[in-house]
Every structure is written in structure tokens, then in C-alpha cells.
């Protein structure tokens, strides 16, 4: 069937809605980041880069929030991708019986509301009455009982663990779909040539799976840089400011009526997301493999 190019005006309505509700507010937010917009005055004055100087001056904890966000994003990207890839490989080749049931069980946390997951794990990880610590104490492993969400040294790692548990099923499904597009003839030919399982993984699976890996990396990055709800429900940014991320800081700034600083923080995050996503996509798609 011959491909047909539809007229451009078919997209005008969608583009208009997108521009009004996404593009325009985005530009307005960037514009307000150069002002002293706040709830204590009806005047909005241009202040140049003052809000950005406040963020990067080190006088407050904004740089720590940015570093926390980057740490959360990078760590969850690595964990979700590695675990998701391992599960996808296992379910595509190693596990045949009840494979659909296993996929459903692993994917189930993805569809659970983040708020509900946060509340459940906040109860499970409670240092005094939580199920996890109670289990350790019951089996005589008292030394493993921790203040998972109140210890500054491990609170962020606990959040990362919960978020990985919730999101790894989504990554697994994408990678599993990518694995199913790889022709089996490649594996059969490699096996005839004496290639080991590791060689088949290295020279066939990973190169041909790179488009799917690119997708999950970018999706994980965008999610990680914008993370808010799971952090806010589990710790609220505490103890102290050790688990605060950019969007919990933005929430706090708007709660205090400091809208200019809040929009400046959002603008910094937007720049990070754009630049890092560009380089990741460019890096992972630099040498595309054609099947």
C-alpha cells in the first residue's frame, strides 16, 4: 500500500493545545526564574541571575539537592537496567514454565500507585515496628536492623531500593520486547561456531538490544531527575536534608512563597535533563546496529 502524507493542518489542534498547556508555561517558568516573584509582594521585578547565584552560592543546600537528584538518577538507572536485563534474559530463555505468571508478578508493582507503595514501605521500614526489622530480630540478626529511613547514611539508599523494586518490571518489559526482535538465527549460527553464552551476550544480544537500552536509559533519566512523590512520602526529604531532591526543594520553595527561586531550580533541572539526555542518546546511538 502506498504511503500517504497527511496535510500538516491535521496537527494544528494538537499543537495548539500542546503549546498552550506545555510550551507556554515552560517559557513563562523560565522567565519568572529571573524575577523576585514571591507571595509577599504584588510586584514582580527583574533580578537577573540573582536566583541562580542563590542556588549555586552554597549558602543554602541547593547544590546538595542537585547532587542528591543526580545520585538517585544514576543509581536507579544502573540498578533498574541491570536487574531488568537479567530478568528479561531469564524469562526469554531460561524460564519457560509459568513465564507469563512470572512476568505478571514482576510487573505488578509498576501499576501500584506510588503514594500507596510509599506508605506501605514506610511502615515496613519503620525502625521500631517495621516488619523488616522485626524479622531480623526474630531470626537473631539484630545487627541488620537499621533505621532505614531515619539514618542519614542509608536513607537515600532505602529510597533507591524501594523505587527500583517498583520500577524494574517496566524496564524488564521494554527489554524483553527488544530481545524478542532479535532473530534466533544469529544465536544458532554463533553456537555452531562455538561461541560461548557470554560471547553471544556480548556480540549479539547487547549490540542488537542497544535501541531498547537507549529508550530505558532516557526514560529512567527523565524519571529520576523529576522524582518527587516516592521521596516525599517515604522521608519528606529527611532526615535533615539528606534525601531532598530538586523537586522536593521546589515544593518547599513554593510552600514558602519564594516562587522565583523555585522556578529557577526547575529551570536548572530542565537544562540538566536536556543536556544529559542529548549526550546519552548521542552516545548510545552513535553506532547503530542494523539487523
Secondary structure, 3 states (H helix, E strand, C coil): CCCCCCCHHHHHHHHHHHHHHHHHHHHHHHHHCCECCCCCCCCCCECCCHHHHHHHCCCCCHHHHHHHHHHHHHHHHHHHHHHHHHHHHHHHHHCCCCHHHHHHHHHHHHHCCHHHHHHHHHHHCCCCCCHHHHHHHHCCCHHHCCCCCCCCCCHHHHHHHHHHHHHHHHHHHHHHHHHCCCCHHHHHHHHHCCCCHHHHHHHHHHHHHHHHHHHHHHHHHHHHHCCCHHHHHHCCCCCCCCCCCHHHHHHHHHHCCCHHHHHHHHHHHHHHHHHHHHHHHHHHCCCCCCC
